[in-house]
Structure formats: C-alpha cells, structure tokens
Amino acid sequence: MSINLKKGLFFLCLCLAGLSCLAIDFDRLQGAITQKFGVNSLSNFNAWKGMMVTANKLDIDEKLKRVNEFFNRRVGWGEDLSVWGISDYWATPMDTLGKGEGDCEDFAIAKYFTLINLGVPLESLRLVYVKIKANVLDNDNVAQAHMVLAYYKTADSDPLILDNQITEITPASRRKDLTPIFSFNSEGYYLTLNGARESMNHANWSRWQDLLKRAMKEGFN
C-alpha cells in the first residue's frame, strides 16, 4: 500500500469516526496553550500531561477515577459569561486548562477528550445534558441545566456518571437528582441514556463540530 493511500485511509477514518482515531500531540498542545494563555498555563498543562502518562498504564475504572478527580480538583468552576465574556462557550481541554476554570460543559468535554486519548472506546462515552435538583425531596426546588459525562461498560449497562459537582463516580440509577434530557458523542445524538442514536439538532451539532475543529487545530489530531 502506498504512503499516500495510507494517509488517505487515515484521514477517512478521522472523518467517519470523529475522535475514535484521535492521536495526541503534546508538543502542539503545549504550543497552543502557551500561545493563548502564556507560560503560567504550563503548570496545569504539565500536571495534566503527567496524569495522562500515569493513567495510561491503568485499567479503565482507574482511568475514569484519575481523570474525574484531576479536573474536579485542578479546575475551578465559573460561568461562561465571567470566564469568556459570552453567555455560551464550549471550551476545548486546552482552553479549560489555560483558564483554570470552566462550567459544567467544559469539565465534561475535557474529561471526554482526555479519556478517549487514554484509550477508552469512543462508543463508551457520552456527554449528557441533564436537569439537576439540589434537593430531590423538595418539590419546589427548581431544576437547573447541567452536563455530565457518562461511561457505558456495555451498550445497555447502567452508565457511570462523572460529574464536576461530585467527585465520586456513581451509577446513573443512584443519581436521583439528575433527569437526563439528551446525550451525544462524536458518533451521534441520543434522546435518552440508553436510547437509539438520532440526528443532533442543528444548533448543538454546529457548536460541537466547531469545538472538534478547534481541538484538532490545537493538537488533538
């Protein structure tokens, strides 16, 4: 097989499978984060890189735990308007590490990219929009929009929930405070946690595609 044909098949794979063929380039990522956020951002970047190297040797359960704990402890919470000056911004992992803060979407996205690059199968991960109640026993409590990351050991298993608000990883069935709205990954859009894949609405799909392009430009390719 010719080199050009091999390259063509590689990029075809990227187009068909989204992040499933993702290869990480630490040098490019370091250049991207320092160019945008300066050398002070290297503290978070180097800590993330070190965690990646260590976690790469672990089984999936330990990878989930390490990644969830890393971002929950290393990154502070902040709304998009205060962090980025706009009401709704989907940050790349380098954006989140560079700023050192982000909202629930940014936490979930950073964990998603990191776990894929640690070899966790793409089809096992979904970003999940939910409604969350601070007190599930209070009928007057207003549910807030929230995003978490879900890991599926099998296609029909009770997913494990990685949440920036709770460091412990728990099965979805135990998170009575969460009401799933829809979930998605690079393969598609799902109406329920275990539902069939459907087409993502245009606004969310455009935002997701823009994020993937920015991440690949930084070095996730």
Summary of the structure (lengths in Angstrom):
residues: 221
radius of gyration: 17.4
end to end distance: 22.4
largest distance: 65.2
contacts: 648
relative contact order: 0.15
helix: 51%
strand: 18%
